[in-house]
Amino acid sequence: MRSSYGLMLAIFFAFLGAVFNYVYLLKKLPQVDTVAFVGIRDDVDLAQGDVLTEQHVTRVEIPSRYAGSLIDFAVPDSARSGALGRRVWRDLEGGSLLLRQDLRTPPDELDLGPDEGMVWIPVNTQAMVASLIKPGDLVSFLVSRSRVGAPTPAGDIGPNPPGEDPPSSGPIDTVGPFQILSLGNRLGSADVFKSARRPLMQENVVGILVRLGPGGEPDERVQKLLNLLDATNNRPVGVMLHGRDTNRG
């Protein structure tokens, strides 16, 4: 009898201790430091180019000790007003955090130094995928020697006229590498430019960075490329994309 009474008493005190612990945790919970971020609502999916509105977002709180590097990449809730009204450059699924890079916008102007210039080169868009090239990439230009000195029919910048045989293949001059500054009017990646709802124009003309000498003259590679273009009556040239160096900006 006494053993049963003692067991019941032990169970009672154990239950009472659990209740006290639960109440204590409830009191301590509001004291946990949190960081608030902007999240995409669970019932919302955004497509590339959609404008972010108040109906798309929600407040997401995360304990500070678990936030880690999110503070550097996610949009804080305190900056929500600055994010609203902007277009997202990629598809966003519901339940995800809004990242700073999701709101990237294409640059509006070039940033050239005092000893830098820009030269435009006509390229053959039928033999390249322009959307895979972005400003900052390194490319070399491919000029067929068979075209050097060959006459160019007036107004012909495309395929050979009917009845005229294409020029015979010959050695290729590879000139470069050069850093891309623009593809037509595009100064950023194709995805970011597209998300901003801006029309792509003249991607058959590539702008390259030119280093200028003391007298303002371009370096030898640029002069060689321009001489080849002049010899071919500015026919579009081929493009070879170089591998991207992750350590290069």
C-alpha positions as CSV (number, residue, x, y, z in Angstrom):
1,M,0.0,0.0,0.0
2,R,2.8,2.3,1.0
3,S,4.7,1.5,-2.2
4,S,1.6,2.4,-4.3
5,Y,1.2,5.6,-2.5
6,G,4.8,6.5,-3.0
7,L,4.6,5.7,-6.7
8,M,1.6,7.9,-7.1
9,L,3.3,10.7,-5.3
10,A,6.4,10.4,-7.5
11,I,4.2,10.6,-10.6
12,F,2.4,13.6,-9.3
13,F,5.7,15.5,-8.6
14,A,7.1,14.5,-12.0
15,F,4.0,15.9,-13.7
16,L,4.1,19.0,-11.6
17,G,7.8,19.5,-12.6
18,A,6.9,19.1,-16.3
19,V,4.2,21.8,-15.9
20,F,6.6,24.2,-14.2
21,N,9.2,23.6,-17.0
22,Y,6.6,24.3,-19.7
23,V,5.5,27.5,-18.1
24,Y,9.1,28.6,-17.7
25,L,9.8,28.0,-21.3
26,L,6.8,29.9,-22.4
27,K,8.0,32.9,-20.4
28,K,11.5,32.7,-21.9
29,L,10.4,32.2,-25.5
30,P,9.4,35.8,-26.2
31,Q,12.9,36.8,-25.0
32,V,14.7,35.0,-27.9
33,D,16.3,37.5,-30.3
34,T,15.0,37.1,-33.8
35,V,15.8,38.6,-37.2
36,A,13.0,39.3,-39.7
37,F,13.3,38.7,-43.4
38,V,11.0,39.2,-46.4
39,G,9.5,35.9,-47.6
40,I,7.3,34.8,-50.5
41,R,3.8,33.7,-49.3
42,D,3.2,30.0,-49.5
43,D,0.3,30.4,-51.9
44,V,2.2,32.7,-54.3
45,D,4.5,31.8,-57.3
46,L,6.2,34.6,-59.1
47,A,7.4,34.4,-62.7
48,Q,10.5,36.2,-64.1
49,G,9.6,39.9,-64.6
50,D,6.7,40.0,-62.2
51,V,6.4,43.1,-60.1
52,L,6.7,42.4,-56.3
53,T,3.6,43.6,-54.3
54,E,2.6,43.6,-50.7
55,Q,0.2,40.7,-51.5
56,H,3.1,38.5,-52.5
57,V,5.2,38.8,-49.3
58,T,5.1,37.9,-45.7
59,R,7.3,38.5,-42.6
60,V,9.6,35.6,-41.7
61,E,11.3,35.6,-38.3
62,I,14.3,33.5,-37.6
63,P,16.3,33.3,-34.2
64,S,19.4,35.4,-34.6
65,R,21.7,32.5,-33.6
66,Y,20.4,30.5,-36.6
67,A,20.4,33.4,-39.1
68,G,24.0,33.0,-40.0
69,S,25.0,34.4,-43.4
70,L,21.3,34.9,-44.4
71,I,21.8,38.5,-43.1
72,D,24.2,39.1,-46.0
73,F,22.0,37.5,-48.7
74,A,18.3,37.8,-47.8
75,V,16.2,41.0,-47.9
76,P,15.5,42.2,-44.3
77,D,11.9,43.0,-43.5
78,S,13.1,46.5,-42.6
79,A,13.8,47.0,-46.3
80,R,10.5,45.6,-47.5
81,S,9.2,49.0,-48.8
82,G,12.3,49.3,-51.1
83,A,11.7,45.9,-52.6
84,L,8.0,46.4,-53.4
85,G,7.3,47.6,-56.9
86,R,10.5,46.1,-58.3
87,R,10.6,43.2,-60.8
88,V,12.1,39.8,-59.9
89,W,14.7,38.6,-62.4
90,R,14.0,34.8,-61.9
91,D,11.1,32.5,-61.0
92,L,10.3,32.4,-57.3
93,E,8.3,29.7,-55.6
94,G,6.0,30.2,-52.6
95,G,7.6,29.6,-49.2
96,S,11.1,30.9,-50.2
97,L,13.0,33.8,-48.8
98,L,13.5,36.9,-51.0
99,L,17.2,37.3,-51.8
100,R,18.9,40.5,-52.6
101,Q,20.0,39.1,-56.0
102,D,16.4,38.4,-56.9
103,L,15.9,42.1,-57.4
104,R,18.9,42.7,-59.7
105,T,18.4,45.4,-62.4
106,P,20.5,45.9,-65.5
107,P,23.0,48.8,-65.4
108,D,21.9,51.9,-67.3
109,E,25.3,53.3,-68.3
110,L,28.9,52.3,-68.9
111,D,31.6,52.8,-66.3
112,L,34.8,53.6,-68.2
113,G,38.0,54.7,-66.7
114,P,40.1,57.7,-67.9
115,D,42.5,55.3,-69.8
116,E,39.7,53.1,-71.2
117,G,37.6,53.3,-74.3
118,M,35.0,51.2,-76.2
119,V,35.0,49.9,-79.8
120,W,32.0,48.2,-81.5
121,I,32.6,45.0,-83.5
122,P,30.0,43.5,-85.9
123,V,29.5,39.8,-85.2
124,N,27.8,36.9,-86.9
125,T,24.7,36.2,-84.8
126,Q,23.8,33.2,-86.9
127,A,26.9,31.4,-85.6
128,M,26.6,32.4,-81.9
129,V,24.1,32.4,-79.0
130,A,24.1,35.9,-77.8
131,S,22.1,35.1,-74.6
132,L,24.9,33.0,-73.4
133,I,27.3,35.9,-73.4
134,K,27.2,38.7,-70.9
135,P,29.2,41.8,-70.2
136,G,32.3,41.0,-68.4
137,D,33.0,37.8,-70.4
138,L,36.2,37.4,-72.4
139,V,35.9,36.6,-76.1
140,S,38.2,36.3,-79.1
141,F,37.1,37.2,-82.6
142,L,37.5,34.8,-85.6
143,V,38.2,36.4,-89.0
144,S,38.5,34.3,-92.1
145,R,41.5,35.3,-94.2
146,S,39.5,34.2,-97.3
147,R,37.4,37.3,-96.9
148,V,40.3,39.6,-96.5
149,G,40.5,41.8,-99.6
150,A,37.4,40.2,-101.1
151,P,34.9,42.7,-102.6
152,T,31.6,43.1,-100.7
153,P,28.4,43.7,-102.6
154,A,26.8,46.9,-101.6
155,G,24.4,46.5,-98.7
156,D,25.3,42.8,-98.3
157,I,26.0,41.9,-94.6
158,G,24.3,38.6,-94.6
159,P,24.3,35.3,-96.6
160,N,25.8,35.3,-100.1
161,P,23.6,36.6,-102.9
162,P,21.7,34.1,-105.0
163,G,23.9,32.5,-107.7
164,E,27.1,33.5,-106.0
165,D,29.3,30.8,-104.5
166,P,30.4,31.2,-100.9
167,P,34.1,32.1,-100.4
168,S,36.4,29.1,-100.0
169,S,37.4,28.2,-96.5
170,G,40.8,29.4,-95.4
171,P,43.0,30.1,-92.4
172,I,41.3,31.9,-89.5
173,D,42.8,34.8,-87.7
174,T,42.0,34.7,-83.9
175,V,42.3,38.0,-82.2
176,G,41.8,38.5,-78.5
177,P,40.9,38.1,-75.8
178,F,38.7,41.1,-75.2
179,Q,36.4,42.0,-72.4
180,I,32.8,42.4,-73.4
181,L,31.1,45.7,-72.3
182,S,27.9,45.4,-74.2
183,L,25.8,43.3,-76.7
184,G,23.8,45.9,-78.6
185,N,22.0,47.9,-76.0
186,R,22.4,45.2,-73.3
187,L,24.8,46.0,-70.5
188,G,23.9,43.1,-68.2
189,S,22.9,39.4,-68.4
190,A,20.1,38.4,-70.8
191,D,17.9,37.2,-67.9
192,V,18.2,40.4,-65.9
193,F,17.6,42.5,-69.0
194,K,14.6,40.4,-70.0
195,S,13.1,40.6,-66.5
196,A,13.2,44.4,-66.7
197,R,11.0,44.3,-69.8
198,R,13.6,46.1,-71.9
199,P,13.8,45.4,-75.6
200,L,17.0,43.8,-76.9
201,M,18.4,45.7,-79.9
202,Q,21.5,45.3,-82.1
203,E,23.0,42.2,-80.5
204,N,24.9,41.8,-83.7
205,V,27.2,44.6,-82.6
206,V,29.5,43.8,-79.6
207,G,31.2,46.5,-77.6
208,I,34.6,45.7,-76.3
209,L,36.9,47.3,-73.7
210,V,39.9,49.1,-75.1
211,R,43.0,50.0,-73.1
212,L,44.4,53.3,-74.3
213,G,48.1,54.2,-74.5
214,P,49.7,57.5,-73.4
215,G,48.6,59.2,-76.7
216,G,45.1,57.8,-76.6
217,E,45.8,55.1,-79.2
218,P,44.3,51.6,-78.7
219,D,46.6,48.6,-78.0
220,E,48.0,46.4,-80.8
221,R,45.3,43.7,-80.6
222,V,42.6,46.3,-81.2
223,Q,44.5,47.8,-84.1
224,K,45.0,44.4,-85.7
225,L,41.3,43.6,-85.3
226,L,40.2,46.9,-86.8
227,N,42.6,46.4,-89.7
228,L,41.2,43.0,-90.4
229,L,37.7,44.4,-90.3
230,D,38.6,47.2,-92.7
231,A,40.1,44.6,-95.1
232,T,36.8,42.7,-95.1
233,N,34.6,45.8,-95.4
234,N,33.4,45.2,-91.9
235,R,31.8,41.9,-92.5
236,P,30.5,40.2,-89.3
237,V,33.1,38.0,-87.6
238,G,32.8,34.9,-85.5
239,V,33.0,34.9,-81.7
240,M,34.8,32.4,-79.4
241,L,33.8,32.6,-75.7
242,H,36.5,32.0,-73.2
243,G,36.0,30.1,-69.9
244,R,34.8,32.3,-67.0
245,D,37.3,32.9,-64.2
246,T,35.4,32.9,-61.0
247,N,38.1,35.0,-59.4
248,R,37.6,37.7,-62.1
249,G,34.9,40.3,-61.3
